[in-house]
Every structure is written in structure tokens, then in C-alpha cells.
């Protein structure tokens, strides 16, 4: 069995981050400012991508005690190598608005 993974973000809703959420701004039209929302920020479909995604955040894919990510220590260059510029822009917006991030492996 291979490995796939995702990075999720959890944080307070505001209209400033609505376009960075996975379902688009329209789905969040009735959400109150400050309400906690959860969104997928990055998806990795292969084992290699999953390990690279973890590495971009300075953790191992199966380093279970370190999956609450330090968003300030991310390697944007490493994320760019994964080819998801929209995800990077969304991540930076969410990070700047107080979101916390978690790496979730599935393998």
C-alpha cells in the first residue's frame, strides 16, 4: 500500500480568507466571522509527494508526534517543487490570518 497525505488548516473564518478555503467563497457566505473552519490546503497522491510535502514542513511523513506543523518554518521552495502555486498562495493567506496546520498521512 502506498502513502498519500494532506495538510489541513484550522482557523477563524473571515471574508479575507474565503477564497482560500477549499469550497470557495460562495459556500461560506453564511459563516459568521470568527467561526472555526477546517480546510484542505495540500493533497499529495503518491508516496513520493507525501514525503516531499512532509519534508517541506520539516517533519517526517510518519513522525507522528510532529504533525502539528510550524507554518513559519515551511520551505516555500520545496512546496514550489510540488507544483501547486494556488495551494501556496492559499496557505500563505491562511497562515497570515492565524490558521494552524496539520499533516495527515494515510498509508
Secondary structure, DSSP 4 states (H G I P E B T S, - for coil): ---EEEEEEEEE--GGGGGGSTT-GGGGTTPPTT-EEEEEEEEE-SHHHHHHHHHHTT--TT-GGG-EE-GGG--HHHHHHTT-HHHHHHHHHHHHTT-EEEEEEE-
